[in-house]
């Protein structure tokens, strides 16, 4: 009898969970699509706090200079909206930070919610009893807030890519390394060898490129160290990405040392490198971001490198777009499982 009751309880819990999930899907299906420009964040806060320590903390965290860009560009564009003006028009914005400063707050901190008034939306609530506490909470949670909004922006780009993607390009990459990013419509294959693929989207004065290459693991060497990644990258770029003139080729700029972070995203562990590329013996250059990780058999290092050339324009959004492409990488087996689901 106890076993029967236990199974009934488990079954009931499963039914409740499925019902809740179904109701949540229905709710989201009724939500309007988000509004707002890419990289823009609505900050709901009264004017006094926006101009005081709370606003300063928000700008220091979210509107600081984007690293590894040749021009000064803020990480995000912040738009202040006072609480009394936060109407339906603003509630459907893509990214919202709602600052709640009230002496009745008993649980100070941040709360992150998705799809509150629109979809796909990210809302971050900052709850504090007073302005000084709010500023401290923002400073302490700065990295989480930045990462949350950055990933939300990437996820939206990836979602759009998957709606209109160049499937043949993904198969070309998959055949070489066992997996592939998703490539947006308009990207074209520029070059392919046995261990190097160059794919790009080019319009007048703007080029967004994705390089996919691999090289053998050397025993006893730290293959995912910054120096090793740059050394191998420069050799491959020299041999595969020529410039416009003789004895010119793409390479990593030495004017500013690249930065490296070790990350994990959707089960994939990789080294993320950011820096500047340039053309040796020429004046072309721009920002790049790359992901380096081991092949599934551990025999090779695979590198996905996104770069931007847009000398007449700001580059933050162009770089975020190619960065989103390389973040969309999936092993072939994982992609098949996802399609089944």
C-alpha positions in Angstrom: 0.0 0.0 0.0 2.9 2.4 0.9 4.5 1.7 -2.5 1.2 2.4 -4.3 0.8 5.7 -2.4 4.4 6.6 -3.2 3.9 6.0 -6.9 0.7 8.0 -6.9 2.5 10.9 -5.2 5.3 10.8 -7.8 2.7 10.6 -10.7 0.7 13.5 -9.2 3.9 15.6 -8.9 4.8 14.9 -12.5 1.2 15.9 -13.7 1.4 19.2 -11.7 4.9 19.9 -13.2 3.7 19.2 -16.7 0.5 21.3 -16.2 2.6 24.2 -14.8 5.0 24.0 -17.7 2.1 24.0 -20.2 0.5 27.0 -18.5 3.8 28.9 -18.6 4.1 28.1 -22.4 0.6 29.4 -23.0 1.3 32.6 -21.0 4.5 33.3 -23.0 2.7 32.6 -26.3 0.3 35.4 -25.5 3.1 37.9 -24.8 4.0 40.6 -27.4 7.4 40.6 -29.0 10.1 42.8 -27.5 11.0 46.2 -28.6 14.1 48.3 -28.4 17.5 48.5 -30.1 20.1 45.7 -29.7 22.4 46.4 -26.8 19.9 48.9 -25.2 18.8 48.7 -21.5 15.8 50.5 -19.9 16.7 51.6 -16.4 13.5 52.2 -14.3 14.6 54.6 -11.5 13.6 58.0 -10.3 15.6 61.0 -11.5 17.2 61.7 -8.2 18.7 58.3 -7.8 19.6 58.2 -11.5 21.7 61.3 -11.0 23.1 60.1 -7.7 25.2 57.1 -6.4 22.8 54.5 -7.8 22.9 55.9 -11.3 26.7 56.1 -11.1 27.0 52.5 -10.0 24.8 51.4 -12.9 26.8 53.4 -15.4 30.1 52.2 -14.0 28.8 48.6 -14.4 26.8 48.6 -17.6 27.9 51.7 -19.6 31.7 51.3 -19.1 33.9 51.1 -22.1 33.6 47.9 -24.1 37.0 46.2 -24.1 39.0 45.5 -27.2 37.4 47.9 -29.5 39.3 50.6 -31.4 36.8 53.3 -30.6 35.2 54.1 -27.2 31.8 52.4 -27.2 29.7 51.7 -24.0 29.0 48.1 -23.1 25.3 48.8 -23.3 23.2 51.9 -24.1 21.3 52.9 -20.9 18.0 54.8 -21.1 16.5 56.2 -17.9 12.7 55.9 -17.4 11.2 57.1 -14.1 8.8 54.7 -12.4 5.8 57.0 -13.1 6.6 56.9 -16.8 7.1 53.2 -17.0 4.1 52.5 -19.2 3.2 49.7 -21.6 5.4 51.3 -24.2 8.5 50.7 -22.1 7.4 47.4 -20.4 7.9 45.5 -23.6 11.6 46.5 -24.0 14.1 43.7 -24.5 16.3 44.5 -21.4 14.9 46.2 -18.2 16.6 47.0 -14.9 13.9 47.9 -12.3 15.4 49.6 -9.3 13.1 49.3 -6.2 14.3 51.4 -3.4 12.0 51.3 -0.4 12.5 51.2 3.4 10.1 48.3 3.5 12.4 46.0 1.5 13.3 43.0 3.7 15.2 40.9 1.1 17.8 43.2 -0.6 19.5 41.9 -3.7 18.8 41.3 -7.3 16.2 39.0 -8.9 16.4 38.0 -12.6 13.3 37.1 -14.5 12.6 36.2 -18.1 9.6 37.2 -20.3 7.7 39.3 -17.7 5.9 41.7 -20.1 7.2 40.5 -23.5 9.3 37.8 -25.1 12.3 37.2 -25.3 12.8 39.6 -22.5 15.2 39.9 -19.5 14.2 41.9 -16.4 16.6 42.4 -13.5 15.1 43.8 -10.3 17.3 45.6 -7.8 15.7 45.6 -4.4 17.2 47.8 -1.6 16.1 49.7 1.5 18.0 52.9 0.6 20.2 54.4 -2.1 23.6 53.5 -0.6 22.5 49.9 -0.3 21.2 49.8 -3.9 24.6 51.2 -5.1 26.4 48.5 -3.2 24.2 45.7 -4.5 24.7 46.9 -8.1 28.5 47.0 -7.6 28.6 43.5 -5.9 26.4 42.0 -8.7 27.9 43.9 -11.6 29.4 40.8 -13.3 26.2 38.8 -13.0 24.1 41.6 -14.4 26.5 42.2 -17.4 26.7 38.4 -18.1 22.9 38.1 -18.0 22.3 40.9 -20.4 25.1 39.9 -22.7 23.8 36.3 -22.9 20.3 37.5 -23.5 21.5 39.6 -26.4 23.5 36.6 -27.9 20.5 34.3 -27.4 18.3 36.6 -29.4 20.8 36.8 -32.2 21.2 33.0 -32.2 17.4 32.5 -32.3 17.2 34.7 -35.4 20.1 32.9 -37.0 18.4 29.6 -36.6 15.3 30.9 -38.3 17.2 31.9 -41.5 20.5 30.0 -41.5 22.8 28.8 -44.3 22.6 25.0 -43.6 25.2 24.0 -46.2 27.8 26.1 -44.4 27.2 24.3 -41.1 27.5 20.9 -42.8 30.8 22.0 -44.4 32.2 22.8 -41.0 30.7 19.7 -39.4 32.4 17.5 -41.9 35.8 18.9 -40.9 35.6 19.2 -37.0 32.5 17.2 -36.0 30.3 20.2 -35.1 29.5 23.6 -36.3 28.1 27.1 -35.4 24.9 28.2 -37.0 25.5 30.7 -39.8 23.1 33.5 -40.7 21.6 33.9 -44.1 24.0 35.9 -46.3 27.2 34.3 -45.1 29.3 32.6 -47.8 32.1 30.2 -48.0 35.3 32.0 -49.0 38.0 29.4 -48.6 38.2 25.7 -47.6 41.2 23.4 -47.0 41.5 20.1 -45.1 41.9 22.0 -41.8 40.8 25.6 -42.4 37.5 27.2 -43.4 36.9 30.9 -44.0 33.2 32.1 -44.0 32.2 35.7 -44.3 29.4 38.2 -44.7 30.5 41.3 -46.7 28.7 44.4 -47.7 30.1 47.8 -48.6 32.6 49.0 -45.9 31.7 46.1 -43.5 33.1 42.6 -43.3 32.2 40.0 -40.7 34.2 36.9 -40.9 34.3 33.5 -39.2 37.5 31.4 -39.4 37.3 27.7 -38.3 40.6 25.8 -38.1 42.3 23.0 -36.2 45.8 21.9 -35.4 47.3 18.9 -33.6 47.7 18.7 -29.8 51.4 18.6 -28.8 52.2 16.3 -26.0 53.3 18.1 -22.8 52.3 21.6 -24.1 49.7 23.8 -22.6 47.6 24.0 -25.8 45.0 26.4 -24.4 47.4 28.9 -22.9 47.2 32.4 -24.5 50.7 32.2 -26.0 50.1 28.8 -27.5 46.7 29.9 -29.1 48.2 33.1 -30.5 51.3 31.3 -31.8 49.3 28.6 -33.7 46.7 31.2 -34.8 49.4 33.5 -36.4 50.9 30.6 -38.3 47.6 29.5 -39.7 46.4 33.0 -40.5 49.7 33.7 -42.3 49.2 30.7 -44.5 45.5 31.1 -45.2 44.4 34.7 -44.9 46.3 36.9 -47.4 46.1 40.6 -47.6 45.5 42.6 -50.8 49.2 42.9 -51.7 52.2 40.7 -51.8 53.7 39.8 -48.5 50.6 40.9 -46.6 48.5 38.6 -44.4 46.3 38.6 -41.3 48.0 38.3 -37.9 47.4 39.2 -34.2 48.2 42.8 -33.4 50.9 43.2 -30.8 50.0 46.8 -30.0 47.6 45.6 -27.3 48.1 42.1 -25.7 45.0 40.0 -26.2 43.0 38.9 -23.1 41.9 35.3 -22.3 39.1 33.8 -20.2 38.2 30.2 -19.6 34.5 29.6 -19.9 31.9 26.8 -20.1 28.8 27.2 -22.1 26.2 24.5 -22.8 28.6 21.8 -21.8 31.5 23.1 -24.0 34.7 24.2 -22.2 36.8 26.7 -24.1 39.3 29.5 -23.9 37.9 32.8 -25.1 40.5 35.2 -26.5 39.8 38.8 -27.4 42.1 41.2 -29.1 42.9 43.0 -32.3 43.9 41.6 -35.7 45.9 43.5 -38.3 47.3 42.9 -41.8 51.1 42.6 -41.8 52.7 45.3 -44.0 49.3 47.0 -44.5 46.9 49.3 -42.5 43.8 47.1 -42.2 42.7 45.8 -38.8 39.9 45.5 -36.3 38.6 43.5 -33.3 38.3 39.7 -33.0 37.1 37.1 -30.5 37.9 33.4 -30.6 37.0 30.2 -28.9 39.6 27.4 -28.6 38.7 23.9 -27.4 39.7 20.3 -27.8 38.2 18.1 -30.4 36.0 15.2 -29.2 38.8 12.7 -29.6 41.3 15.1 -27.9 43.7 14.9 -30.8 43.2 18.5 -32.1 42.6 22.0 -30.9 39.6 23.6 -32.7 39.4 27.3 -33.0 36.4 29.4 -34.0 37.5 33.0 -34.7 35.1 35.8 -35.4 36.5 39.1 -36.7 35.1 42.5 -37.9 36.4 45.0 -40.4 34.3 48.2 -40.4 36.6 51.2 -40.6 33.8 53.7 -41.0 31.5 52.5 -38.2 31.2 51.6 -34.5 32.0 47.9 -34.1 30.3 46.8 -30.9 27.2 45.3 -32.4 29.1 43.8 -35.4 31.4 42.0 -33.1 28.6 40.9 -30.8 26.9 39.3 -33.9 30.0 37.3 -34.9 30.5 36.4 -31.3 27.0 35.0 -31.1 27.7 32.9 -34.2 30.7 31.2 -32.5 28.7 30.8 -29.3 26.1 28.8 -31.3 28.5 26.0 -31.9 27.1 22.5 -31.3 28.6 19.0 -31.7 26.8 17.1 -34.4 25.5 14.5 -31.9 24.1 17.1 -29.6 22.4 18.9 -32.4 20.6 15.7 -33.5 19.4 15.2 -29.9 18.1 18.7 -29.7 16.2 18.3 -33.0 14.5 15.2 -31.5 13.4 17.1 -28.5 
